[in-house]
Amino acid sequence: MTIKGRIFALVSIPLAGLALIAGGNGYMMRHIAHVVNSTTTETLMPIVNDDIPKMNQFSNSIEWILNADRDAYQTYTSELQMLSTQDESTIAQLTATHSEDLQQVADRLKLASSAFDETLKQSYSEFGTHYRTWKTATQSITQLSATIARESNRQQAINQDSVKVFDTMRSQLDGIVGLIEKELESPQTADNPAQAAKWHTSIELLLNADRDAYQALTALLKLMEQPDPAEFETLVKDYQANLKQTLDRSQKASEVFNEAMKAGYQEFVKSLKQWDSLCQQVTEISRSNLALVESRRKTAAESLGAFSAMRNTINTITERMEEQIKQQM
């Protein structure tokens, strides 16, 4: 039975009794009038004037507390969802819901506090302390999540540009190899074994440079997804080493180039440097996001601790309110 139902029952019982008394013999009417007046004054009026308003106040307070508790869970759920997405629009939607629910937790507990006695006011003060700590932490998580998502999207855009430059760079390298292969097929090279050997060495160097470029690309793609800072820095060094080898081997191969090959090689080097510039931007964003993710992880732990402590105070307030309602009943 609800609190309001109990109140109705308490009032109905005396009234039903009075109705039965009123249905008795006529000669008892004067006595009944006295009983009714006495019962109304001594029993019903205190219930109507004091107990019922107080019970209604308790009932409303409990409802505000339960709604605040629900809002707290909704806020924390939004926080957790932010930790598992990097979609900016989704985080924006979650942030709006998160902000509204977070404020409602404080507002509804404040409304409930109008019915608190001194003991409950002390618990309410404890709630305020934990709520403020949680609010700071959970709002920080929304800000960090928005920044991480924005930077991740920027990283992906730059990486897409770098892939296009990488494809151009490889095409230029293939073009140089094609020019060398034509020289190997020429009559002049057929009559000059020493020159043919140089062309073969140049091709070998370029093929190794091509492999090094792919290895550098592999390291870059791995570091973009690497959550461990130490492993991340290892992959950065791997990228840099393979990039250097790409440039060193292609430069060594260029020592025997003719004019057409040198022109192609200059375009290749230009593309390689452009690709490296984009890759460095991707690397810096990844490194920055690693720090942001670690900061968010620590803040999330603080948020959980404050949230749990705050909810414990809400539970304590609810239990004490229910005990007061029982006593009043």
BADO-284250 format. One record per residue: residue in one letter; x, y, z of N, C-alpha, C, O in turn. Coordinates in steps of 0.001 Angstrom, whole numbers, padded with zeros to 6 digits, always signed. Layout:
BEGIN
aXYZXYZXYZXYZ
...
***
This chain:
BEGIN
m+000861-001191+000000+000000+000000+000000+000899+001243+000000+001879+001294+000743
t+000567+002253-000837+001351+003477-000896+001145+004309+000345+000233+004056+001133
i+002016+005326+000520+001913+006205+001686+000575+006932+001701-000064+007032+002748
k+000140+007445+000535-001129+008160+000456-002299+007224+000725-003312+007637+001289
g-002162+005964+000322-003205+004970+000596-003330+004703+002077-004430+004534+002604
r-002167+004666+002755-002195+004443+004200-002875+005606+004920-003636+005415+005869
i-002582+006811+004444-003200+007992+005046-004709+007934+004896-005449+008218+005838
f-005158+007564+003708-006594+007461+003442-007236+006441+004380-008331+006667+004895
a-006554+005325+004598-007084+004273+005471-007191+004768+006909-008173+004502+007603
l-006138+005509+007351-006155+006025+008718-007328+006972+008949-007952+006946+010010
v-007624+007798+007969-008726+008749+008110-010069+008059+007969-011028+008420+008651
s-010147+007070+007090-011420+006409+006800-011944+005610+007982-013152+005554+008214
i-011028+004986+008735-011477+004131+009844-012264+004910+010894-013365+004483+011245
p-011751+006049+011425-012556+006806+012403-013862+007306+011814-014895+007300+012484
l-013818+007741+010557-015039+008245+009929-016091+007146+009794-017281+007391+009997
a-015649+005935+009452-016580+004815+009338-017191+004495+010702-018373+004168+010818
g-016351+004598+011725-016855+004358+013072-017911+005371+013466-018924+005021+014071
l-017675+006610+013124-018647+007653+013417-019953+007424+012673-021032+007680+013206
a-019853+006945+011452-021062+006673+010667-021895+005585+011331-023123+005661+011351
l-021225+004573+011875-021950+003496+012548-022639+004006+013816-023774+003647+014130
i-021902+004856+014525-022480+005405+015759-023714+006251+015441-024730+006183+016132
a-023597+007061+014361-024702+007942+013978-025936+007155+013582-027052+007671+013650
g-025748+005918+013170-026888+005089+012758-027613+004439+013938-028555+003679+013715
g-027214+004705+015178-027833+004091+016360-029176+004732+016706-029755+005465+015904
n-029646+004449+017886-030959+004948+018349-030962+006461+018520-029927+007068+018793
g-032144+007066+018354-032279+008515+018394-031941+009124+019729-031434+010243+019806
y-032230+008369+020803-032007+008968+022120-030524+009165+022407-030150+009846+023362
m-029679+008558+021564-028233+008677+021777-027641+009872+021026-026436+010109+021113
m-028465+010631+020287-027950+011667+019392-027122+012712+020133-026069+013142+019663
r-027638+013123+021341-026890+014147+022063-025526+013619+022493-024507+014305+022414
h-025555+012382+022947-024271+011779+023338-023355+011604+022137-022144+011817+022201
i-023992+011205+021034-023207+011011+019800-022575+012321+019358-021418+012361+018940
a-023372+013419+019460-022844+014726+019058-021611+015078+019882-020634+015628+019374
h-021687+014740+021188-020531+015012+022042-019324+014172+021623-018190+014650+021573
v-019619+012866+021316-018531+011967+020901-017916+012424+019590-016697+012430+019420
v-018805+012813+018655-018306+013277+017353-017423+014496+017536-016337+014584+016963
n-017899+015434+018339-017123+016659+018556-015782+016349+019211-014740+016883+018829
s-015841+015460+020221-014602+015095+020918-013642+014365+019991-012443+014640+019967
t-014211+013404+019208-013364+012621+018290-012752+013517+017223-011577+013402+016875
t-013593+014413+016716-013099+015316+015667-011996+016210+016203-010966+016398+015554
t-012213+016754+017377-011256+017708+017937-009961+017034+018375-008862+017522+018111
e-010123+015888+019057-008951+015254+019667-008226+014279+018736-007028+014044+018889
t-008961+013710+017768-008348+012671+016939-008200+013070+015477-007104+013034+014917
l-009322+013451+014870-009283+013699+013423-008569+014989+013062-007780+015016+012117
m-008839+016073+013810-008246+017349+013439-006713+017329+013496-006066+017870+012600
p-006117+016714+014537-004646+016627+014504-004134+015839+013299-003088+016160+012735
i-004896+014784+012905-004496+014017+011729-004584+014880+010478-003667+014912+009658
v-005720+015584+010349-005941+016408+009158-004986+017591+009113-004428+017911+008064
n-004803+018241+010263-004019+019480+010286-002510+019248+010375-001713+020025+009849
d-002137+018159+011053-000703+017944+011297-000138+016732+010557+000826+016838+009798
d-000757+015586+010797-000174+014345+010301-000246+014207+008779+000743+013857+008136
i-001418+014483+008209-001563+014309+006762-000619+015232+005984+000067+014760+005078
p-000558+016540+006307+000409+017392+005591+001850+016903+005734+002647+016947+004796
k+002152+016431+006961+003519+015946+007179+003781+014681+006374+004856+014525+005795
m+002809+013783+006334+002965+012560+005544+003077+012882+004056+003867+012270+003337
n+002275+013853+003600+002366+014261+002197+003736+014851+001890+004304+014613+000824
q+004257+015624+002840+005579+016211+002663+006645+015120+002574+007544+015183+001735
f+006532+014114+003453+007455+012982+003404+007333+012240+002067+008327+011880+001437
s+006067+012025+001658+005829+011302+000416+006452+012029-000770+007109+011414-001611
n+006240+013352-000833+006816+014143-001923+008338+014126-001875+009007+014075-002908
s+008873+014170-000653+010325+014167-000494+010932+012865-001012+011948+012877-001706
i+010296+011738-000666+010763+010445-001146+010759+010410-002672+011693+009896-003287
e+009708+010955-003279+009620+010963-004743+010749+011781-005359+011347+011373-006355
w+011042+012945-004759+012145+013765-005266+013477+013022-005155+014306+013084-006063
i+013676+012325-004043+014932+011592-003828+015085+010470-004868+016153+010298-005455
l+014012+009717-005082+014073+008614-006044+014317+009127-007453+015051+008507-008223
n+013708+010252-007794+013938+010846-009112+015383+011332-009246+015998+011194-010302
a+015910+011899-008169+017303+012355-008179+018260+011175-008356+019257+011272-009072
d+017942+010069-007697+018765+008868-007812+018758+008349-009246+019794+007951-009778
r+017576+008357-009865+017474+007931-011266+018288+008859-012171+018986+008398-013074
d+018193+010176-011923+018949+011144-012722+020454+010915-012577+021212+011061-013536
a+020872+010554-011365+022303+010293-011136+022775+009127-011991+023843+009183-012599
y+021972+008071-012033+022336+006916-012858+022331+007261-014343+023190+006794-015092
q+021380+008065-014768+021324+008464-016171+022552+009302-016539+023113+009159-017626
t+022952+010165-015625+024152+010982-015853+025385+010104-015981+026200+010283-016886
y+025511+009152-015065+026693+008278-015082+026693+007376-016311+027753+007062-016852
t+025510+006960-016752+025417+006151-017971+025916+006934-019179+026637+006395-020018
s+025534+008202-019268+026013+009049-020368+027536+009171-020325+028208+009146-021356
e+028057+009303-019122+029517+009391-018963+030199+008132-019498+031184+008219-020232
l+029679+006977-019133+030269+005715-019587+030186+005571-021104+031111+005056-021732
q+029081+006024-021692+028929+005932-023140+029950+006808-023862+030403+006469-024955
m+030306+007922-023253+031313+008796-023858+032685+008127-023916+033494+008418-024797
l+032929+007241-022977+034231+006565-022928+034394+005557-024056+035512+005132-024348
s+033291+005169-024694+033349+004099-025692+033032+004580-027106+032766+003764-027988
t+033055+005904-027335+032793+006403-028683+033712+007577-028993+034137+008309-028099
q+034011+007740-030281+034790+008887-030724+034020+009673-031782+034594+010458-032537
d+032716+009445-031819+031865+010159-032757+031456+011502-032137+030811+011535-031089
e+031832+012593-032783+031606+013916-032208+030127+014224-032007+029749+014786-030979
s+029287+013865-032972+027860+014151-032852+027236+013358-031707+026382+013870-030983
t+027665+012111-031548+027148+011290-030441+027548+011883-029097+026739+011936-028172
i+028792+012325-028991+029270+012914-027735+028539+014223-027449+028244+014526-026293
a+028247+014996-028488+027496+016247-028294+026098+015960-027732+025624+016656-026835
q+025451+014930-028271+024121+014550-027778+024195+014044-026341+023364+014399-025505
l+025184+013223-026066+025348+012699-024709+025660+013811-023719+025196+013777-022579
t+026441+014790-024146+026805+015905-023273+025578+016711-022876+025446+017124-021724
a+024673+016938-023841+023455+017696-023551+022590+016967-022514+022100+017580-021565
t+022411+015665-022704+021636+014858-021757+022330+014802-020403+021693+014916-019356
h+023627+014626-020445+024449+014539-019235+024315+015814-018399+024142+015747-017182
s+024395+016956-019045+024326+018242-018340+022970+018440-017671+022891+018901-016533
e+021912+018089-018383+020558+018253-017838+020329+017335-016639+019837+017772-015599
d+020690+016061-016794+020485+015101-015707+021334+015444-014485+020889+015292-013347
l+022557+015906-014731+023457+016259-013633+022863+017375-012782+022920+017320-011553
q+022297+018384-013431+021702+019493-012695+020462+019053-011931+020212+019522-010821
q+019683+018150-012529+018462+017676-011880+018753+016902-010601+017932+016907-009683
v+019885+016249-010522+020252+015532-009295+020294+016514-008132+019712+016260-007077
a+020981+017634-008324+021099+018634-007253+019757+019308-006981+019375+019504-005828
d+019049+019658-008047+017779+020379-007878+016759+019551-007103+016089+020069-006210
r+016640+018275-007436+015623+017439-006806+015976+017090-005364+015087+016988-004518
l+017260+016905-005076+017635+016691-003672+017373+017936-002837+017009+017844-001665
k+017560+019095-003447+017288+020339-002731+015802+020451-002401+015435+020867-001302
l+014953+020079-003353+013511+020091-003099+013143+019102-001992+012303+019393-001140
a+013782+017933-002015+013499+016912-000998+013929+017359+000385+013333+016950+001382
s+014953+018190+000458+015534+018569+001750+014600+019418+002602+014871+019620+003786
s+013505+019923+002029+012570+020732+002810+011916+019925+003935+011427+020500+004907
a+011907+018599+003805+011299+017739+004822+012334+017123+005766+011974+016305+006613
f+013595+017493+005642+014660+016851+006414+014719+017398+007841+014553+018594+008083
d+014963+016471+008779+015253+016898+010141+016756+017153+010262+017471+017103+009261
e+017236+017422+011458+018649+017783+011637+019590+016658+011215+020645+016900+010630
t+019187+015414+011523+020024+014270+011150+020119+014144+009633+021198+013923+009083
l+018984+014287+008970+018964+014196+007508+019700+015368+006868+020308+015216+005808
k+019647+016524+007501+020367+017676+006966+021873+017429+006967+022588+017899+006082
q+022342+016693+007963+023761+016346+008005+024124+015428+006838+025162+015600+006199
s+023251+014447+006570+023473+013553+005434+023389+014328+004116+024123+014050+003169
y+022498+015286+004078+022351+016119+002874+023620+016938+002638+024020+017144+001492
s+024242+017398+003697+025506+018134+003585+026598+017227+003021+027395+017653+002184
e+026632+015971+003484+027596+015000+002958+027333+014730+001474+028259+014614+000671
f+026048+014634+001134+025687+014465-000274+026264+015605-001111+026835+015367-002176
g+026118+016842-000633+026606+018007-001375+028102+017945-001627+028570+018303-002708
t+028855+017490-000631+030308+017374-000791+030663+016377-001888+031468+016674-002771
h+030060+015200-001827+030344+014168-002834+029823+014579-004219+030454+014299-005238
y+028684+015234-004236+028105+015658-005525+029035+016644-006225+029273+016518-007426
r+029558+017613-005498+030448+018604-006113+031715+017961-006652+032200+018337-007720
t+032255+016989-005916+033445+016269-006396+033125+015493-007669+033878+015523-008643
w+032002+014805-007637+031578+014030-008814+031297+014945-010004+031679+014637-011133
k+030640+016050-009752+030296+016990-010829+031555+017469-011542+031601+017498-012772
t+032567+017840-010782+033826+018305-011378+034454+017224-012248+034906+017490-013362
a+034476+015985-011716+035106+014883-012449+034320+014508-013702+034902+014338-014774
t+033007+014378-013573+032212+013913-014710+032132+014968-015803+032074+014621-016983
q+032127+016253-015439+032162+017302-016453+033506+017334-017162+033571+017612-018359
s+034577+017052-016432+035898+016966-017050+035942+015849-018087+036570+015990-019137
i+035272+014745-017787+035235+013621-018732+034522+014007-020015+034954+013615-021099
t+033437+014768-019914+032739+015198-021132+033644+016084-021983+033657+015966-023209
q+034397+016966-021341+035298+017857-022080+036445+017080-022722+036794+017313-023880
l+037026+016158-021960+038121+015348-022499+037635+014473-023651+038335+014316-024651
s+036444+013908-023514+035897+013045-024559+035665+013828-025848+035942+013332-026940
a+035155+015054-025718+034921+015893-026891+036236+016237-027579+036319+016229-028807
t+037267+016541-026787+038574+016871-027359+039195+015666-028052+039727+015785-029156
i+039128+014508-027404+039691+013286-027983+039003+012957-029299+039664+012601-030275
a+037679+013073-029331+036923+012770-030552+037293+013743-031671+037503+013343-032817
r+037369+015028-031317+037710+016038-032331+039110+015797-032901+039306+015852-034115
e+040068+015534-032039+041442+015318-032484+041581+013999-033252+042370+013904-034192
s+040825+013002-032854+040859+011721-033570+040330+011877-034993+040877+011301-035933
n+039269+012656-035143+038731+012907-036481+039718+013706-037326+039864+013462-038524
r+040389+014654-036697+041411+015430-037423+042569+014522-037831+043118+014647-038926
q+042928+013614-036937+043980+012653-037249+043613+011795-038447+044441+011569-039329
q+042376+011317-038482+041934+010476-039584+041943+011238-040903+042302+010682-041941
a+041549+012507-040868+041542+013313-042091+042963+013500-042625+043203+013385-043827
i+043901+013788-041719+045298+013959-042137+045858+012645-042647+046607+012623-043623
n+045501+011557-041994+045990+010252-042430+045482+009895-043831+046213+009312-044632
q+044237+010247-044117+043707+009999-045460+044497+010777-046511+044758+010272-047603
d+044876+012011-046169+045716+012796-047088+047081+012142-047268+047636+012123-048366
s+047610+011607-046175+048935+010975-046246+048905+009718-047109+049879+009417-047799
v+047805+008988-047076+047670+007782-047907+047713+008144-049391+048322+007439-050194
k+047061+009247-049741+047080+009690-051142+048492+010073-051579+048925+009739-052682
v+049203+010778-050698+050581+011164-051007+051471+009927-051097+052360+009854-051946
f+051227+008959-050218+052015+007723-050251+051826+006995-051585+052793+006498-052161
d+050601+006930-052070+050332+006276-053351+051037+007007-054492+051576+006377-055402
t+051030+008336-054440+051741+009129-055464+053232+008858-055395+053888+008676-056421
m+053760+008833-054192+055185+008579-053981+055599+007222-054537+056654+007098-055160
r+054779+006214-054315+055096+004874-054813+055006+004806-056331+055795+004114-056975
s+054058+005512-056891+053944+005545-058355+055189+006185-058968+055682+005740-060004
q+055680+007217-058326+056900+007867-058805+058092+006922-058718+058940+006902-059610
l+058157+006151-057658+059237+005179-057498+059133+004094-058567+060139+003691-059150
d+057921+003627-058821+057718+002627-059876+058106+003180-061240+058631+002464-062093
g+057834+004490-061431+058203+005115-062707+059702+005112-062923+060174+004877-064036
i+060450+005372-061862+061912+005359-061964+062413+003952-062289+063288+003774-063137
v+061850+002961-061610+062234+001564-061867+061937+001201-063318+062715+000505-063970
g+060798+001685-063813+060450+001415-065213+061463+001999-066169+061808+001359-067163
l+061956+003215-065893+062973+003837-066746+064275+003032-066727+064938+002886-067754
i+064632+002513-065556+065864+001712-065453+065707+000405-066239+066639-000031-066915
e+064545-000207-066148+064311-001469-066868+064416-001267-068379+064877-002151-069100
k+063988-000105-068847+064137+000192-070277+065617+000302-070658+066031-000144-071728
e+066401+000904-069763+067843+001010-070022+068490-000373-070075+069392-000631-070872
l+067997-001256-069198+068555-002623-069201+068247-003348-070502+069005-004221-070927
e+067144-002991-071129+066755-003645-072379+067406-003014-073612+067296-003542-074719
s+068077-001893-073414+068680-001190-074559+069937-001903-075055+070604-002580-074273
p+070270-001765-076337+071488-002388-076909+072758-001890-076227+073705-002655-076042
q+072780-000596-075847+073986-000057-075209+074304-000801-073907+075466-001088-073618
t+073261-001111-073124+073493-001815-071867+073897-003260-072114+074713-003821-071383
a+073322-003856-073149+073671-005243-073475+075146-005383-073775+075748-006419-073491
d+075735-004338-074352+077172-004371-074688+078039-003862-073550+079260-003786-073689
n+077423-003510-072423+078183-002933-071306+077771-003621-070006+076922-003100-069282
p+078353-004776-069697+077988-005530-068490+078171-004737-067195+077391-004907-066258
a+079173-003888-067130+079412-003101-065913+078254-002136-065662+077808-001960-064528
q+077774-001512-066751+076650-000593-066602+075377-001351-066222+074572-000879-065419
a+075215-002526-066812+074047-003347-066493+074031-003707-065007+072975-003714-064373
a+075203-004006-064462+075304-004351-063048+074896-003168-062174+074245-003336-061143
k+075293-001958-062607+074917-000763-061857+073398-000551-061878+072788-000182-060875
w+072804-000799-063069+071345-000658-063155+070631-001673-062249+069649-001348-061583
h+071142-002887-062243+070539-003915-061391+070660-003555-059902+069727-003753-059125
t+071839-003019-059523+072036-002600-058130+071084-001468-057762+070527-001430-056665
s+070912-000538-058721+070007+000590-058478+068572+000112-058268+067874+000577-057367
i+068146-000827-059117+066796-001379-058972+066638-002074-057622+065617-001924-056951
e+067639-002821-057241+067583-003527-055958+067449-002541-054805+066673-002761-053875
l+068213-001449-054872+068124-000424-053830+066731+000210-053789+066179+000456-052716
l+066177+000469-054972+064848+001081-055021+063767+000139-054499+062827+000579-053837
l+063895-001145-054792+062922-002122-054288+063006-002238-052775+061986-002377-052100
n+064219-002183-052245+064376-002191-050790+063822-000908-050166+063224-000931-049090
a+064036+000211-050866+063483+001482-050388+061956+001424-050378+061309+001952-049474
d+061393+000778-051393+059940+000615-051462+059435-000220-050280+058420+000102-049664
r+060155-001282-049983+059785-002119-048834+059892-001328-047535+059031-001440-046663
d+060959-000522-047407+061130+000299-046207+059976+001300-046040+059514+001553-044928
a+059528+001856-047162+058412+002804-047112+057156+002112-046588+056416+002681-045786
y+056919+000883-047043+055761+000132-046561+055895-000198-045071+054912-000170-044331
q+057102-000504-044649+057327-000795-043235+057098+000455-042379+056564+000374-041273
a+057509+001605-042910+057244+002866-042209+055743+003115-042104+055248+003545-041063
l+055017+002838-043202+053567+003004-043202+052915+002059-042186+051990+002451-041473
t+053396+000826-042123+052853-000141-041171+053037+000331-039734+052128+000222-038911
a+054237+000862-039441+054505+001370-038093+053568+002529-037767+053079+002637-036643
l+053318+003392-038746+052430+004527-038529+051012+004068-038213+050385+004562-037276
l+050513+003124-038998+049147+002633-038779+049024+001955-037420+047982+002055-036772
k+050068+001270-036987+050034+000610-035685+050043+001620-034543+049303+001479-033569
l+050888+002640-034673+050987+003602-033568+049707+004407-033394+049430+004908-032305
m+048922+004534-034468+047649+005245-034367+046671+004517-033452+045775+005140-032882
e+046833+003211-033307+045917+002405-032492+046564+001887-031213+045949+001123-030468
q+047813+002304-030956+048558+001764-029817+048210+002513-028527+048443+003719-028441
p+047649+001813-027507+047281+002482-026256+048423+002589-025244+048356+003386-024308
d+049470+001785-025435+050569+001785-024474+051631+002820-024884+052167+002738-025989
p+051941+003784-024018+052899+004841-024370+054278+004316-024763+054886+004824-025705
a+054778+003305-024050+056104+002771-024352+056116+002100-025725+057041+002312-026510
e+055100+001295-026017+055008+000649-027325+054812+001694-028422+055311+001542-029537
f+054089+002743-028093+053870+003822-029056+055203+004432-029477+055460+004599-030669
e+056043+004763-028515+057332+005388-028830+058238+004431-029595+059037+004867-030424
t+058124+003138-029330+058889+002147-030088+058475+002164-031556+059321+002083-032447
l+057185+002270-031799+056674+002322-033172+057081+003618-033863+057322+003627-035070
v+057159+004711-033111+057622+005981-033692+059063+005830-034179+059400+006268-035280
k+059897+005218-033370+061291+004993-033759+061373+004067-034964+062208+004258-035848
d+060501+003063-034993+060463+002134-036128+060106+002884-037411+060708+002664-038461
y+059129+003762-037309+058730+004565-038479+059903+005426-038957+060221+005453-040146
q+060532+006121-038024+061622+007020-038382+062797+006268-039016+063403+006753-039972
a+063114+005089-038487+064221+004293-039026+063930+003853-040455+064795+003943-041327
n+062719+003380-040692+062363+002920-042034+062254+004076-043025+062572+003922-044205
l+061811+005215-042547+061759+006385-043421+063158+006793-043853+063396+007101-045021
k+064080+006791-042895+065465+007153-043201+066066+006166-044209+066778+006561-045133
q+065769+004885-044014+066290+003886-044951+065697+004072-046350+066387+003862-047347
t+064457+004454-046426+063836+004718-047721+064586+005825-048449+064899+005705-049634
l+064867+006895-047732+065572+008022-048338+067022+007658-048660+067511+007984-049741
d+067712+006990-047743+069124+006637-047953+069290+005709-049148+070174+005934-049975
r+068477+004686-049261+068622+003715-050346+068231+004304-051695+068863+004024-052714
s+067192+005116-051690+066814+005738-052965+067874+006743-053417+068132+006899-054611
q+068488+007426-052432+069543+008375-052769+070772+007635-053313+071405+008092-054264
k+071099+006508-052712+072214+005692-053204+071935+005202-054621+072827+005187-055468
a+070692+004801-054870+070312+004321-056206+070407+005430-057239+070678+005163-058410
s+070185+006686-056817+070152+007806-057761+071528+008188-058298+071622+008997-059221
e+072592+007624-057740+073943+007986-058158+074212+007626-059619+075100+008201-060249
v+073444+006678-060156+073674+006268-061557+072546+006740-062473+072496+006339-063636
f+071645+007579-061974+070484+007999-062765+070892+008918-063918+071846+009689-063820
n+070144+008809-065001+070272+009787-066074+069353+010972-065769+068721+011009-064713
e+069275+011928-066676+068510+013142-066414+067027+012865-066174+066421+013451-065277
a+066450+011983-066966+065021+011670-066815+064752+011019-065456+063764+011320-064786
m+065663+010117-065072+065500+009455-063773+065679+010436-062619+064973+010352-061613
k+066633+011376-062766+066851+012371-061708+065635+013277-061529+065286+013653-060410
a+064999+013620-062640+063803+014456-062557+062691+013713-061793+062007+014297-060951
g+062525+012433-062099+061531+011619-061399+061885+011450-059934+061017+011429-059062
y+063205+011327-059679+063653+011132-058301+063395+012381-057461+063008+012276-056297
q+063607+013561-058044+063347+014799-057314+061868+014921-056923+061546+015388-055830
e+060981+014502-057816+059555+014500-057505+059241+013490-056402+058407+013730-055529
f+059932+012358-056470+059744+011331-055434+060163+011856-054061+059443+011678-053079
v+061334+012505-053997+061819+013043-052721+060870+014110-052193+060626+014181-050989
k+060342+014930-053071+059386+015953-052667+058137+015314-052048+057647+015769-051014
s+057634+014267-052683+056458+013564-052157+056776+012873-050836+055951+012849-049923
l+057995+012303-050742+058400+011615-049514+058415+012576-048334+057954+012237-047244
k+058944+013775-048552+058991+014769-047469+057581+015247-047107+057275+015480-045937
q+056735+015388-048117+055347+015777-047844+054644+014698-047029+053908+014992-046087
w+054882+013451-047406+054277+012333-046676+054774+012305-045231+053992+012094-044303
d+056073+012517-045048+056650+012513-043699+056059+013634-042852+055811+013442-041662
s+055830+014801-043450+055240+015915-042708+053840+015559-042209+053485+015855-041067
l+053052+014924-043070+051707+014507-042666+051769+013427-041596+050984+013428-040647
c+052715+012505-041763+052862+011425-040776+053269+011969-039408+052836+011456-038376
q+054096+013003-039404+054499+013607-038134+053310+014259-037433+053192+014211-036209
q+052430+014870-038229+051213+015453-037637+050336+014364-037020+049803+014526-035923
v+050196+013247-037747+049412+012126-037238+050032+011602-035939+049323+011278-034986
t+051347+011525-035917+052051+011027-034738+051842+011935-033531+051593+011457-032424
e+051944+013242-033748+051782+014190-032640+050359+014166-032083+050159+014251-030871
i+049373+014049-032974+047988+013963-032505+047795+012678-031701+047134+012679-030663
s+048375+011589-032189+048266+010308-031477+048912+010395-030105+048363+009895-029123
r+050067+011022-030034+050767+011159-028748+049946+012022-027779+049822+011703-026597
s+049396+013110-028303+048567+013991-027470+047325+013258-026970+046942+013390-025808
n+046703+012488-027853+045499+011749-027448+045801+010678-026412+044971+010383-025552
l+046991+010098-026498+047382+009121-025480+047373+009768-024097+046889+009182-023128
a+047917+010990-024018+047942+011706-022737+046523+012058-022288+046197+011977-021104
l+045682+012450-023253+044294+012799-022920+043522+011572-022436+042749+011652-021481
v+043737+010453-023095+043049+009217-022718+043478+008777-021313+042653+008327-020518
e+044764+008911-021019+045253+008541-019685+044660+009470-018624+044265+009026-017546
s+044602+010765-018947+043996+011715-018008+042521+011399-017792+042018+011485-016672
r+041834+011034-018867+040414+010687-018742+040225+009414-017940+039259+009291-017188
r+041142+008463-018094+041045+007211-017334+041142+007493-015836+040359+006954-015053
k+042095+008333-015434+042254+008674-014028+041030+009445-013508+040564+009221-012392
t+040532+010348-014339+039360+011135-013944+038127+010248-013814+037288+010460-012939
a+038026+009254-014694+036892+008325-014632+036909+007538-013327+035859+007254-012751
a+038105+007187-012868+038212+006483-011583+037776+007400-010435+037099+006960-009506
e+038167+008675-010505+037741+009640-009485+036225+009830-009531+035567+009928-008495
s+035688+009880-010739+034245+010053-010907+033480+008890-010288+032482+009095-009596
l+033944+007675-010534+033271+006499-009984+033294+006512-008465+032293+006189-007824
g+034431+006883-007884+034536+006937-006429+033580+007948-005822+032901+007659-004837
a+033529+009145-006419+032638+010192-005912+031180+009824-006137+030330+010082-005285
f+030891+009221-007288+029524+008807-007598+029029+007770-006592+027903+007858-006100
s+029874+006795-006293+029496+005745-005345+029267+006331-003949+028302+005976-003271
a+030160+007230-003526+030004+007851-002209+028724+008684-002155+028011+008672-001152
m+028438+009404-003237+027224+010223-003294+025970+009354-003217+025014+009692-002519
r+025982+008242-003935+024824+007357-003930+024627+006704-002561+023496+006427-002161
n+025694+006465-001864+025567+005920-000509+024820+006902+000395+023997+006497+001215
t+025114+008198+000239+024403+009190+001051+022927+009264+000638+022053+009466+001481
i+022656+009100-000659+021254+009094-001119+020513+007904-000505+019371+008035-000065
n+021165+006757-000482+020558+005572+000139+020294+005795+001623+019243+005422+002144
t+021264+006409+002294+021105+006683+003729+019921+007613+003980+019116+007378+004881
i+019824+008663+003181+018709+009606+003315+017382+008900+003074+016421+009120+003811
t+017320+008053+002050+016088+007334+001720+015671+006427+002870+014501+006408+003254
e+016617+005676+003418+016309+004762+004518+015801+005511+005748+014865+005061+006408
r+016410+006643+006054+015988+007413+007223+014620+008048+006999+013819+008160+007927
m+014364+008457+005775+013045+009005+005450+011967+007934+005612+010898+008199+006163
e+012251+006733+005133+011284+005639+005257+011031+005296+006721+009905+004968+007095
e+012067+005370+007550+011910+005094+008977+011040+006171+009637+010215+005864+010498
q+011225+007411+009239+010413+008495+009784+008947+008339+009385+008041+008629+010167
i+008730+007875+008152+007356+007655+007673+006679+006558+008507+005515+006689+008885
k+007415+005477+008789+006864+004400+009627+006497+004918+010999+005426+004604+011519
q+007380+005714+011594+007093+006267+012911+005872+007177+012883+005053+007152+013801
q+005752+007979+011833+004624+008895+011725+003322+008123+011539+002285+008493+012090
m+003390+007020+010737+002196+006191+010546+001734+005594+011878+000742+004867+011917
***
